[in-house]
Amino acid sequence: MPTLARDVPDNAAMRLEALNTNFRGLYQERTRQVLENQPLVLVVQNSGITAIRGRQQQTYPVTLTHYTEIKSISHVVLGFHGLMMQLVQAGDGAGWNRAEHFLTNLEALRGTLTQTVLDTTEQQQITLLLEALEQTTRQALATRQITPDVVKATLQSTRPVIDALVISAGQRHVREMKKPWTRSRPTSPPKNGQQQSPWLPAP
């Protein structure tokens, strides 16, 4: 009896699942081997590091407040682009009250900066970013028009600030991830033939 076309994807999925189980099994075998032969293994994840010594393990959380705040604030650029391009597409029927609401949110965001963990330099950089978005939005409101070129130029002007914030967030995250390593490093030297504390990505 011929195989129906709809059966093929199911058969492929079953084969892929079996192959994936085999591949992951090989990785897990190697992981166990490493754990058994090393004095300390650090399993690295974005929000924490797990220190494993033989059958004992302890997870050290990595503070993400700084990263999360910069990420949330950076979304204002996406919001600006989304709103402006909708206004461009709407033409004469654009709802300019939404631009007024966006300005209100920019001001609210500016007032929230002092309540964050961001340092003075980062707050100043974000203020420059907000001022650029505000200027374009106010100009669009005054003239009741906005063009893709103006949106593009505004976004390009904010690029250096965004780059600086990304670098700052990355550097702070690296410092936070080093703290668990300092707390968890073994006090005794490794035995002959053992390497010092390998770092493994979480599966």
C-alpha positions, 0 to 999 in steps of 0.5 A: 500500500503506498505511503500517504504524503501526510505520513512522511513528515511524521516519519521524518520527525520520529527519525530526527527525534531518535537521532537527536536523542543519540547525539545528545547522549554522546554529549551527556556522556562526555559531560559526565566524564568531565565532571568525574575527572575535574576538581571543579566544573562551571556550567555557564548560563546567562542568569547563573553559574553552577559550580559542580564538584563531583556529586555536589553542586551549587548555583550562583545567580548572576545579577541581570538588573543592569542588563534588563534595564538597558534592554528595556530602555533601548526598546524606545527606539523600536517604539519610535520606528514603529510609530513613525512608520505607521504615521508615514503609511497613514498619510493624511489619516495619521493619528497624531494623538499617538505621537503626543502620547509617545512624547508623554512616555518619553518624559516618563522614561526620562523621569525614571532614569534616576531610579535605575542602577544605571550610572551617570554616564549611561543616564546622560547617554540615554537622555541624549537618545531621548532628546533626539527622538523627542525632537523628531517627534515634535517636529512631525507633530508641528508639521503634521508630516514625517518621511522615511528619510527623516526617520532613518536620519534620526535612527542613524544619529542615535546609533553611537549612543546605542552602541555605547550602551550595548558595550556598557551592558556587556562589560557590566555583565562580564564583571557580574559573571566573574563574581561566582568564579571568584567565590567558587574557585578551589583553594587546593591545586588540581591533581596531576593530569587535571585541568583547572576548572573548565567552563561548559555551556549549559546544554 
